[in-house]
Each structure stands twice: as C-alpha cells, then as structure tokens.
Amino acid sequence: MNGGAAPVLLLALFAFLPGPRPASAGVLTKTEAKSVSLSLDGSLDRHGDSRSDELRVGTEFECASEFKLGKSALEWDLDVYYDYSRSGSDGGVTNTKSLGLDLAKILLTRWRGLEFETVKPYLLAGAELTWLKEPDPDNAGKRISTTFLSPTAGVGAEFKLSDRASLNIEYRRNFYSGDRRIADVTLGLNYALFGGDEKETGGDDEKPGGAEKEK
C-alpha cells in the first residue's frame, strides 16, 4: 500500500483502538526487562496490471525500557533490518534491496498518567542504504543499477499479543529526491527471543535464605 493515503489510514485505525487504562495513583510504572527481538514484515499490492511485493526481516534491540517525562513515559528501541521488494508492470520489473537502521524507535507507553499496555503507538527515524535495479527507459530489455543512501522516518502501532509476541502496522518512507522516494505500509510480527514484557518478581518473601525453620 503506497502513497499519501497511508498516514490517513493509520490515523483512522488509531481512532478505533481501545482506550488506555488509567495507571494506579502513587505507583511507579514497572521497568521492563531488556529484550532482543526478531521481526518479519510484508506487504502485497495489486493495482490493475501493476503489482508490488515486499518482505522485511530485522532484529530489534530494546535500549531503554522507560524514559519518564513528567506523567508520560517512552521506550527506545534500535532496529536493524533487511528489506527486499519487487514491483512490476508492463514496463518491466524493478527489484529493490535495502539495509536499514532505525536509530530511534520511540514507543509511547504512558501519556499524562494513562498507561498503554495492549497498544503502543510509535515513531521511527533512521537511515537506509538501497540497491535498486530497474528497466532502462532508453534501452528496451536492459536494466540499470543504482545505489543510494537516504534518511527514513515512519509511524506505526504495536499490538501486544502475548508477553513475547506483538503485531505491528507501520508506515515508512525515505527522503530521497525524485522517483527514488519510496513509501510503504507493512504488517508484521515481532517476537522477543530474550527478555520481553515479563514482570519482575521479588519481595520480602523471596529473599535468599528464607525464614528459619522452627526447632
């Protein structure tokens, strides 16, 4: 799904999301364990004779589980990914391979005392190195290759399925000029290999040694 209608679709989706749950007064938000996750995203588009397919795989690292900003809190993740897409029409087939780094994936976990658990909206910012192979407009049957580096940005939402798995819907675009500007919407799955959203346990009843046995 490409083009300027994508941000409108995401905004419409957010309007139907379940509302945030009020956080308990006087209780600090838990600090989540650091995690390493694998992600798999993809999209499939058909418009008449033109078609587009995309697959992205990545590894996500949780850098900071919580940034407190007054009554609000954010999470910061870092994402390294590889993206492959193929689009075609009567004019030929274009293949795109990209290696990207999201330096900042900022998730909103609490807003003015309201805690987001099931759904977390987020913003993306990073850079992407792209290898493009496309039909040569001046020589029928031949193809030309181009390599370019561009900044990227995006917006998305993470839907929690379990302590380790989540579903993502994401809009992303680069900021290269002309016909090298790429924008897309993907739907993906993220699974935490280590860490994840597991609550830390502990307390006086779990201190080493325990209570002395009665004689």
N, C-alpha and C positions, 0 to 999 in steps of 0.2 A: 504494500500500500504506500504510494508515494504522493508527493505534492503538498500544497499548503493546507489541505483539508485534514491532515493528520493531527495537528495540535488541537483543532476543534473537536475531533473525535475523542481525544484524551480528556479534554475538559468536560465533554458530555458524559464520559464514563465516570469521572470523579464525582459528578453530581448525583449519581445513583449509588455511590459507595456507602457502606454502613458507617454511621457516625462514630466519632471517637468516644471512648469511655472515660469518665472523669477519674482522675487519679485521687487516691486517698489523701486527705489533708494531713500534713505533718509527716508523711512517709516519703523517704527518698526513693527515686526510681532505681531499680536494680541495675547493676553493671553486668552486661552480658559477657560471656567468655569470648575471647578472640577466636576467629574461625578462618578456615581456608575452604573455599567452595569451588565447585565446578559448575559452569553454566552452558546451556545449549539453547540457542535461539534460532528462529527461522521464520520465513515468510514466503507466500506463494501468491502471485498476482496474474490475472489474465484480463486483457482489455482488447477484445477483437482478435486481430492477428498478432498482437504483441504479447509477450509473456515475460515474467521475471520470477526467478527463484533465488533464495538466499539462505545461507546456513552460517551461523557464527558459533564458535566454541571458545570458551575462555576460562580463566582461573581468577577467582576473586579473593582478595585478602582483606580482612577486617583490620583496619589500622587503629581506630579508636572507637570503642563501643558507645561512648557518650561525650558530647560537648554540651555543657549547660550554659544556656543563655537566658538568665532570669528564670522565668517559668517555662521556658522551652528547652528542648534537647535535640541534638542531632547525632547521627552516626556518620563516620567517614570510612569508606571502603576504597580500595585500589583494585582496578580490574585490568588484566592483560588478556587480549583476545585475538583470534584469527578469524577473518571473515572471507567467505567465498560467495560470489553471486554471479548469476548467469542470466542475461536478458537477450531476447531475440525477437525479430520481426522479419518482414520480407526483405529488409535491408541487410540482414546478416545477424550474426551472434556476437555479443560483447561479453567478455569474461573479466571479472574484477576480483583481485585478491588483495586483502588489506591486513596489515598487522598494526594493532592499535593499543593504546594505553590510556585508560581513564584515570588521570591523576587524582581526580576528585569525584567520587560518587557520594553525594550528601543526601542521607535519608532523614526525613523528619519523623521523630519518634514521640515527641511531646510538644504541644503548642498551647501556651498560656494555661498550663495546668491540665490540659486534656491529653490523655495518653493514647497513642496509636499502637495497637498490637496486631490486629489482623491485617490492616492495610497501611503501608508506609509509602507516601509519595517521595520521589527523589529527583535530584538534578545531576547532570553529568557534565564534565569538562575534561578535555584531554587532547591527544594528537593521534594522527593516523597516517601510516605510510601505505600507499596504494600502488599496485601494479595493474595497469589497465591494458587490455588487448581488444581492439575494436576494428571493424571494417574500414579500409582505406577509401574515403569518398572519391579519390582521384584515380584509383586503380581497382576496378572490379575484380573480386575474387582474392584480393590481397588484404592483409591485416597489418595494423601498426601497433606498436607497444609504447606505452608512456608510463613513467614513474613520477609520483609527486607526493609531497608531504603537506598536510593541512591540519589546522586545528579543528576540533569537533566539539559539539555540545548536544545535549539532549535532555529529555524529561521522561519520567516513567512512574510506574507504581508497582510495588511488590506486595503480592497477596500471600500471606502465610498459610501453608497447607499443613505443616507439622513443625516440630522443633527443629528439623533439619531441612525441610523442603519448602520451596516457595515458587510461585508462578509470577512471571514478570510480563508487563506490557510496556513497550518502550518506543519512543520516537527519537531518532538520532539523525544528525546532519553534519556535513563538513562545511568549511567556509572557503573552499577553493573557488576560483572565478570560472565563469562561463559554463560550458557543458560538463566540466569536471565536478561541478557541485552535485553532491549525492545526498538524498534524504530518504529515509525509510522508516517503517513501523514494523517491529518484530514482536513475536510472542515467544516466551522462553521459559525454561525450567532451571532452577538453581538448587543445588544440593550441597550441604555442608559436610565435608569429609572429616573435619576436625572442629571441635568447639560447637558452634551453633547456638541456638537460643535456649540453652539449658540453664535453668535457675541453679544458682549456687546453693548448696546445702551447708548447714553448720549451725552451731548453737552450743549452749552450755551442756546439753545432753550428749554432744559428740566430741567433747574434749578428750585428748589422749589419756588413757589410763582408766577413765570412768570412775564410778563410785567404788569405795572399798566394800568388800563383802563382809557381811556380818559374821562374827565368830560364834 
